[in-house]
Amino acid sequence: MTRTFTSVLADPIWLTGHLTDPDIRVVEVDVSPSAYDKWHIDGAVLWNIYSDLKDSDYRLLDAPAFEALLARSGIHPETTVIFYGYGPALGYWLLKLYGHRDARILDCSRDTWRSDGHPWSATRSRPAQTTYRLGDANARLRADRAAVQAAITAPGSVLLDVRSRQEYDGERFWPSGGMEPGGRAGHVPSALHQPLDGLYDHQGAFVPEADLRQIFSAVALDGDDELITYCTIGGRAATAWFVLTHLLGRERVRDKDSSWAEWGRLPDSPLDSGGEESS
């Protein structure tokens, strides 16, 4: 099937031919440096979700910190940024939150990149420092705690919990299976459980649009309700946002970037457990 969303996805063969272009920057997004340090796409820099993109309370970094991250990553306003790794959509969403013009997600897994013989390295990339001044964040892309609270009962708003069934049902707090001291497991009341199983083929590329529509068949893809996605720390929620917005053309989608790591650690946030809502 011919793809219709090539402007937001980077083909690995195309990227191989453009790795040395001065206006291309590749970013691996992960939760630790271990995979990156073993090997990474040649020239790629690392954005560690926990140390670069989030603070100790799992809240998103502020604009000055993001400007500093962009500068030391060698990214300026005209750079084409290609994301891959554990949470590429989170990096993509963050750039789009501040209006960056050209960002894309590599349309294959990191393992496929290496197994297919594309260039890789174990040497950390240290690009030349740049300057980046951000504008205002786009509130149409981001849902805060108040927006989630209102969406529980607001007509025309739908909360999408894209975590695993065990997380949704309150059997675990973290996707790895653990609980959080002082945290509570479950889901936001009224949230629809929308797992992301089946988004990728055996090479780690997004499946065709018809298959993506089937995965999100419980969502009114042609409707005008506002959708708010959330997960645990924002990676899966950003992936759902990316697919819905850029691959399926759904309007009015926002990402709750601090997700359950914030909501489940607040003592007064309403929550449910069990399978009351399901896709």
C-alpha positions in Angstrom: 0.0 0.0 0.0 1.4 3.4 -0.9 2.0 5.7 2.0 0.4 9.1 2.2 2.3 10.5 5.2 5.9 10.6 4.0 6.3 14.2 5.2 6.4 13.2 8.9 8.2 9.8 8.5 11.8 9.4 7.4 12.6 6.5 5.2 15.8 4.7 6.4 17.3 4.7 2.9 16.7 8.4 2.5 18.2 9.1 5.9 21.3 7.1 5.1 21.9 9.4 2.1 21.4 12.5 4.2 23.3 11.7 7.4 26.1 14.1 6.6 23.8 17.0 5.6 24.6 20.0 7.8 20.9 20.7 8.4 20.0 17.2 9.4 20.1 16.2 13.1 19.3 12.7 14.3 18.1 12.3 17.9 17.7 9.0 19.8 15.1 9.3 22.6 15.4 6.8 25.4 15.0 6.4 29.2 18.7 5.7 29.8 22.0 6.0 27.9 22.7 2.3 27.9 21.4 1.4 24.4 22.8 4.6 22.9 26.2 4.0 24.4 26.3 0.5 22.9 25.6 1.8 19.4 23.5 4.5 17.8 22.8 5.9 14.3 26.0 7.5 13.1 26.0 11.1 14.3 22.9 10.9 16.5 22.6 12.7 19.8 20.8 11.3 22.9 17.8 12.8 24.6 17.3 10.9 27.9 13.6 11.3 28.9 14.3 11.2 32.6 17.4 13.5 32.7 16.9 15.7 29.6 13.1 16.0 29.1 11.6 15.6 32.6 12.3 16.9 36.0 12.3 14.8 39.2 8.5 15.0 39.4 8.2 13.8 35.8 7.1 17.2 34.6 8.2 18.5 31.2 11.3 20.7 31.1 10.7 24.4 30.8 11.4 26.5 27.8 14.9 27.8 28.8 16.0 24.2 29.6 14.7 23.1 26.2 16.5 25.9 24.4 19.7 24.8 26.1 19.1 21.2 25.0 18.4 22.2 21.4 21.5 24.3 21.4 23.8 21.6 22.7 22.2 19.1 20.3 23.2 21.3 17.3 19.6 22.1 16.4 18.5 25.5 15.0 15.1 26.6 13.7 15.8 25.4 10.1 17.2 21.9 11.1 15.4 18.8 10.0 15.2 16.7 13.1 14.8 12.9 12.8 13.7 11.0 15.9 14.1 7.3 16.7 14.5 5.0 19.7 12.3 4.2 22.6 10.2 7.3 22.5 10.6 9.2 19.3 7.1 10.6 19.3 7.8 12.4 22.6 10.7 14.3 21.0 8.6 15.0 17.9 5.7 16.3 20.0 7.9 18.5 22.1 9.4 20.2 19.0 5.9 20.7 17.5 4.7 22.1 20.8 7.0 25.0 20.2 6.4 25.2 16.5 9.5 23.7 15.0 9.0 23.5 11.2 10.6 20.2 10.2 10.6 17.1 12.4 10.1 13.5 11.4 10.2 10.0 12.9 12.4 7.3 11.5 10.1 4.7 9.9 11.9 1.6 11.2 13.2 0.3 14.5 16.7 0.9 15.6 17.5 -2.8 15.3 16.2 -2.9 11.7 18.5 0.1 11.0 21.6 -1.8 12.1 20.6 -5.2 10.7 19.9 -3.6 7.3 23.5 -2.3 7.2 22.9 1.4 7.7 25.7 3.5 9.4 26.0 3.2 13.1 28.6 4.2 15.7 29.5 3.8 19.4 31.1 7.2 19.6 29.1 10.0 21.2 28.3 12.8 18.8 29.2 16.3 19.9 27.7 18.7 17.4 28.6 22.4 17.2 26.6 24.5 19.6 23.7 26.5 18.1 21.3 29.2 19.3 17.6 28.5 19.5 14.9 31.0 20.9 11.5 29.3 21.4 8.2 31.0 20.9 5.1 30.3 23.0 3.9 26.8 23.5 0.9 25.7 21.5 -1.9 25.1 24.0 -3.8 23.1 21.4 -1.3 20.3 21.6 -1.0 20.0 25.4 -3.5 19.1 28.1 -2.7 20.1 31.7 -4.1 18.6 34.9 -7.1 21.0 34.8 -8.0 20.0 31.3 -8.0 16.3 32.2 -10.1 17.0 35.3 -12.6 18.9 33.2 -12.7 16.2 30.5 -13.9 13.5 33.0 -17.4 14.9 32.7 -17.3 17.4 29.9 -19.5 16.6 26.8 -17.3 16.6 23.7 -14.1 15.4 25.5 -12.7 11.9 25.4 -9.8 10.7 27.5 -7.7 7.9 25.9 -5.7 5.8 28.3 -3.1 4.1 26.0 -1.3 2.1 28.7 -1.5 -1.7 29.1 -4.5 -3.4 30.5 -2.7 -4.1 33.8 -1.9 -0.4 34.3 -5.4 0.6 33.4 -7.0 -1.9 35.8 -4.7 -0.7 38.7 -2.6 -3.9 38.9 0.6 -1.9 38.4 1.8 1.7 38.4 4.8 1.5 36.1 4.8 -0.4 32.8 7.6 -2.6 34.1 5.2 -4.0 36.7 6.2 -2.1 39.8 4.2 0.1 42.1 5.1 3.7 43.1 5.6 4.5 46.9 2.8 6.9 47.7 1.3 6.5 44.3 -2.1 5.1 43.3 -2.7 2.8 40.3 -5.8 2.8 38.1 -7.1 5.2 35.4 -8.8 8.6 35.1 -12.6 8.2 35.5 -14.4 7.9 32.2 -11.2 7.2 30.3 -11.4 4.8 27.3 -8.8 2.1 27.3 -7.0 2.4 23.9 -3.9 0.1 23.8 -1.4 0.7 21.0 -0.8 -3.0 20.1 -0.1 -3.5 16.4 1.1 -0.1 15.3 4.3 -1.5 13.8 5.3 -4.2 11.3 8.2 -6.6 11.8 10.7 -3.9 10.7 9.4 -1.4 13.2 7.7 0.7 10.5 4.1 2.0 11.0 1.5 -0.3 9.5 -0.7 1.1 6.6 -3.4 3.6 7.4 -6.2 1.1 7.1 -4.6 -1.0 9.8 -4.1 2.0 12.0 -7.8 2.9 11.6 -8.7 -0.6 12.8 -6.5 -0.2 15.9 -8.3 3.0 16.7 -11.7 1.8 15.7 -13.2 2.7 19.1 -12.4 6.3 18.5 -14.5 8.5 16.3 -11.7 9.3 13.8 -14.0 11.6 11.8 -15.6 13.2 14.8 -15.1 16.6 16.4 -14.8 15.6 20.0 -11.6 16.6 21.7 -9.3 13.7 22.4 -6.8 13.7 25.3 -4.1 11.0 25.3 -2.2 9.9 28.4 0.1 7.0 29.5 2.7 6.9 32.3 5.5 9.4 31.4 4.2 10.7 28.1 6.0 8.4 25.5 3.0 6.3 24.5 0.6 9.2 24.8 2.8 11.2 22.3 2.8 8.1 20.0 -1.0 8.0 20.1 -1.1 11.8 19.5 1.3 11.4 16.5 -0.7 8.6 14.9 -4.1 10.2 15.4 -2.9 13.6 14.3 -0.4 13.0 11.5 -1.1 9.5 10.2 -4.9 9.5 10.5 -5.7 13.2 10.2 -7.7 13.5 13.4 -8.1 17.1 14.6 -8.4 18.3 18.2 -6.0 15.9 19.9 -4.0 16.9 22.9 -1.3 15.1 24.9 -1.2 14.9 28.7 2.6 14.8 28.7 3.1 14.3 32.5 0.4 11.5 32.3 0.0 9.0 35.1 3.3 9.8 36.7 1.7 13.0 37.8 -1.9 12.0 38.2 -1.3 8.8 40.1 1.0 10.6 42.6 -1.5 13.3 43.5 -3.5 12.3 46.7 -6.6 14.2 45.6 -6.8 13.2 41.9 -9.9 11.1 41.1 -9.3 7.6 39.7 -11.0 4.3 39.0 -9.6 0.8 38.9 -10.9 -2.3 37.1 -12.3 -2.6 33.6 -15.3 -0.2 33.6 -14.2 1.4 30.4 -12.9 -0.6 27.5 -12.1 -0.3 23.8 
